[in-house]
Amino acid sequence: MEITLASGLELALVRIPAGEFWMGAEFWSVQEEPRHRVILQEYWIGKYAVTAGQYAAFLRSSGYPARPIQLELPPGKANYPMVNVTWYEAQAFCRWAGGELAADGLFKGWQARLPGEAEWEKAARGVDGREYPWGNEPPDASRCNYAHNRDELTPVGHFSPLGDSPYGCADMAGNVYEWTHSLNWPYPYQAGDGRESEIDAGPRVVRGGAAYTYSGYLRCSSRVTNDPANSYTTRGFRFCLSPVHYGS
């Protein structure tokens, strides 16, 4: 499915079916333990990270305040992941894109937002508990941008289909870390326990590894945290549309 944004830009979405999956891992980090089963409802998630071109369209159309570093779109970079965005700015984009979809009368009552980390992880690894989006084979330069194997970030979808997840999501390992909706709370994951609050303070979880990280950080279960008010040159984000409402 594709959402048509302002200026005719498309936002490609992938359907993730309802059901259980394995979340977390054993013997890697206490942050990822215990490995446990999580049940999620159906949702849709971005096939790619939000691009610089899509974010520029959001700024033009919405009037959302932009910081100087976000105002100039480098030539030839429209299809690269948008970086230098805070958690709050990423959330604002998602709400705007959801409004664009709502204008078509689809998915009434669903919420547009960043994916919770359970939603992000299921989209990345599927239901078989695999280590990486493509399976259990170690990363290499044909599947993802990691460990400084490229001089810069790569356009979204550059490693498709070899690096794709079981559902067809691209770039969920390497290139840029991605903001999730979730606060950094210990496992087991329970969406209703307060970790998905939008008003509580605390670090937010980012997922997926980046162009400079090594293989361990590219695993689907790896968890890293950042201050939601900060922005980074290696942090991007992905859109999510779900019948489950997070916040308050």
C-alpha positions as CSV (number, residue, x, y, z in Angstrom):
1,M,0.0,0.0,0.0
2,E,1.2,3.5,-0.7
3,I,0.1,6.8,0.9
4,T,0.3,9.8,-1.4
5,L,1.8,12.7,0.6
6,A,2.1,16.4,-0.4
7,S,3.8,17.1,-3.7
8,G,2.9,13.7,-5.0
9,L,5.4,11.8,-2.9
10,E,4.6,8.2,-2.0
11,L,5.0,6.5,1.4
12,A,5.2,2.7,0.9
13,L,3.7,0.6,3.7
14,V,3.9,-3.1,4.5
15,R,1.2,-5.1,6.3
16,I,2.3,-7.1,9.3
17,P,-0.3,-9.7,10.2
18,A,-1.7,-10.3,13.7
19,G,-0.1,-13.0,15.9
20,E,2.7,-14.0,18.1
21,F,6.5,-13.7,17.6
22,W,9.6,-14.2,19.6
23,M,11.0,-10.9,21.1
24,G,14.4,-10.5,22.8
25,A,17.3,-12.8,23.0
26,E,19.3,-14.8,25.6
27,F,23.0,-14.5,26.4
28,W,23.6,-11.2,24.5
29,S,22.6,-8.4,26.9
30,V,20.4,-8.0,30.0
31,Q,18.6,-5.4,27.9
32,E,17.3,-8.1,25.7
33,E,16.3,-10.6,28.3
34,P,14.2,-12.6,28.8
35,R,13.4,-13.9,25.4
36,H,9.6,-14.0,25.4
37,R,6.5,-14.3,23.2
38,V,4.5,-11.2,22.4
39,I,1.1,-11.0,20.7
40,L,0.4,-8.1,18.4
41,Q,-2.6,-7.0,16.4
42,E,-2.3,-6.4,12.6
43,Y,-0.5,-3.1,11.7
44,W,1.2,-1.4,8.8
45,I,4.8,-0.1,8.8
46,G,7.0,1.8,6.4
47,K,8.8,-0.4,3.9
48,Y,11.6,2.1,4.1
49,A,12.8,4.7,6.6
50,V,11.3,8.1,6.0
51,T,13.4,9.9,3.4
52,A,14.8,13.4,3.3
53,G,12.4,14.2,0.4
54,Q,9.4,13.0,2.4
55,Y,10.4,15.0,5.4
56,A,10.9,18.1,3.3
57,A,7.4,17.7,1.9
58,F,6.1,17.5,5.5
59,L,7.8,20.7,6.4
60,R,6.4,22.6,3.4
61,S,2.9,21.3,3.8
62,S,2.4,21.4,7.5
63,G,4.3,24.5,8.5
64,Y,6.0,22.5,11.3
65,P,9.0,24.5,12.7
66,A,12.2,23.3,11.2
67,R,15.7,23.7,12.5
68,P,18.3,25.2,10.1
69,I,20.1,21.8,9.6
70,Q,16.8,20.4,8.2
71,L,16.0,23.2,5.7
72,E,18.5,22.5,2.9
73,L,18.0,19.2,1.0
74,P,21.4,18.2,-0.4
75,P,21.3,17.6,-4.2
76,G,20.7,14.0,-5.0
77,K,19.8,13.0,-1.4
78,A,16.0,13.1,-1.5
79,N,15.8,9.3,-1.4
80,Y,18.2,9.0,1.6
81,P,16.9,8.4,5.1
82,M,16.0,11.6,7.0
83,V,18.4,12.1,9.9
84,N,18.9,15.0,12.4
85,V,15.4,14.6,13.8
86,T,14.4,14.3,17.4
87,W,11.9,11.7,18.6
88,Y,9.3,14.5,18.9
89,E,9.9,15.6,15.3
90,A,9.6,12.1,14.1
91,Q,6.3,11.7,15.9
92,A,5.1,14.9,14.3
93,F,5.8,13.6,10.8
94,C,3.9,10.4,11.6
95,R,0.9,12.3,12.7
96,W,0.9,14.4,9.6
97,A,1.3,11.4,7.3
98,G,-1.6,9.8,9.1
99,G,-3.7,12.8,8.4
100,E,-2.8,12.5,4.7
101,L,-4.1,8.9,4.8
102,A,-7.2,9.8,6.9
103,A,-8.2,12.3,4.2
104,D,-8.8,9.2,1.9
105,G,-11.2,7.8,4.5
106,L,-9.2,4.7,5.2
107,F,-8.3,3.0,8.5
108,K,-10.8,5.1,10.5
109,G,-9.8,5.1,14.2
110,W,-6.3,3.8,13.6
111,Q,-3.3,5.7,15.0
112,A,-0.3,7.0,13.0
113,R,2.9,7.1,15.1
114,L,6.3,5.7,15.5
115,P,6.3,1.9,15.9
116,G,6.5,0.5,19.4
117,E,9.7,-1.5,19.7
118,A,7.7,-4.8,19.6
119,E,6.2,-3.7,16.3
120,W,9.6,-2.7,15.0
121,E,11.1,-6.0,16.0
122,K,8.4,-8.2,14.5
123,A,8.6,-6.3,11.2
124,A,12.3,-6.9,11.2
125,R,12.5,-10.6,12.2
126,G,9.2,-12.2,11.5
127,V,7.9,-15.1,13.7
128,D,10.9,-17.5,13.5
129,G,13.2,-15.8,16.0
130,R,15.9,-15.1,13.4
131,E,19.0,-13.0,14.3
132,Y,18.9,-10.6,11.3
133,P,16.2,-9.5,8.9
134,W,17.4,-11.8,6.2
135,G,18.0,-14.9,8.5
136,N,20.8,-16.1,10.7
137,E,23.7,-15.6,8.3
138,P,26.2,-12.9,9.5
139,P,26.0,-9.5,7.8
140,D,28.0,-8.7,4.7
141,A,28.3,-5.8,2.2
142,S,25.6,-7.3,0.0
143,R,22.9,-7.0,2.7
144,C,23.5,-3.8,4.6
145,N,25.6,-0.7,5.3
146,Y,27.5,-1.4,8.5
147,A,31.0,-1.4,10.0
148,H,32.2,1.5,7.8
149,N,31.9,-0.6,4.6
150,R,30.6,2.5,2.8
151,D,31.9,6.0,2.8
152,E,28.4,7.4,3.6
153,L,24.8,6.5,4.1
154,T,23.0,4.7,1.3
155,P,19.6,5.4,-0.3
156,V,16.6,3.6,1.1
157,G,16.2,0.2,-0.5
158,H,19.8,0.0,-1.7
159,F,20.2,-3.5,-0.4
160,S,16.8,-4.9,-1.4
161,P,15.9,-7.7,-1.7
162,L,18.9,-9.4,-0.1
163,G,18.7,-7.4,3.1
164,D,14.9,-7.3,3.4
165,S,12.9,-8.7,6.4
166,P,10.4,-11.6,5.9
167,Y,7.7,-9.1,5.3
168,G,9.7,-7.1,2.8
169,C,10.8,-4.2,5.0
170,A,14.1,-2.8,3.8
171,D,17.2,-1.4,5.7
172,M,16.2,-2.7,9.2
173,A,19.9,-3.5,9.8
174,G,22.5,-0.9,9.4
175,N,22.6,2.5,7.7
176,V,20.7,4.5,10.4
177,Y,19.3,3.7,13.8
178,E,15.5,4.2,13.9
179,W,13.5,5.8,16.7
180,T,10.8,3.7,18.2
181,H,7.8,4.9,20.2
182,S,9.0,3.1,23.3
183,L,10.6,4.2,26.6
184,N,13.6,2.1,27.6
185,W,11.9,-0.2,30.1
186,P,13.0,-3.7,31.0
187,Y,11.4,-6.9,29.5
188,P,9.1,-8.6,29.3
189,Y,7.5,-6.2,26.9
190,Q,3.9,-5.2,27.8
191,A,2.5,-2.3,25.7
192,G,0.0,-1.3,28.4
193,D,2.4,-1.0,31.3
194,G,3.4,2.6,30.7
195,R,6.4,2.2,28.4
196,E,4.4,3.6,25.5
197,S,3.5,6.8,27.3
198,E,4.1,9.9,25.2
199,I,4.3,12.3,28.2
200,D,6.6,10.4,30.5
201,A,10.3,11.5,30.4
202,G,13.1,9.1,29.7
203,P,15.3,7.7,27.0
204,R,13.6,6.2,24.0
205,V,14.7,3.0,22.3
206,V,16.3,3.1,18.9
207,R,16.7,0.0,16.7
208,G,18.6,-1.5,13.8
209,G,22.2,-0.4,14.1
210,A,23.9,2.2,11.9
211,A,26.6,2.5,9.2
212,Y,29.3,2.6,11.8
213,T,28.1,-0.3,14.1
214,Y,29.3,-3.8,14.0
215,S,27.3,-7.0,13.6
216,G,26.0,-7.5,17.1
217,Y,24.2,-4.2,17.0
218,L,22.5,-5.1,13.7
219,R,20.6,-8.1,15.3
220,C,16.8,-7.7,15.3
221,S,16.7,-7.9,19.1
222,S,19.4,-5.4,19.8
223,R,18.3,-2.3,21.9
224,V,20.0,1.1,22.2
225,T,18.6,4.2,23.8
226,N,18.8,7.9,23.1
227,D,17.5,11.2,24.6
228,P,14.3,12.0,22.7
229,A,15.1,15.7,22.6
230,N,18.4,15.1,20.8
231,S,19.0,14.5,17.1
232,Y,21.8,12.6,15.5
233,T,23.4,12.2,12.0
234,T,22.8,8.5,12.2
235,R,19.3,8.4,13.6
236,G,16.2,8.1,11.3
237,F,12.7,6.7,11.8
238,R,9.9,4.7,10.2
239,F,6.2,5.3,10.0
240,C,3.6,3.0,11.7
241,L,-0.1,2.8,11.4
242,S,-1.9,0.7,14.0
243,P,-5.4,0.1,15.5
244,V,-3.6,0.1,18.9
245,H,-3.4,3.6,20.4
246,Y,-0.3,4.6,22.4
247,G,0.1,7.7,24.4
248,S,-1.1,9.6,27.6
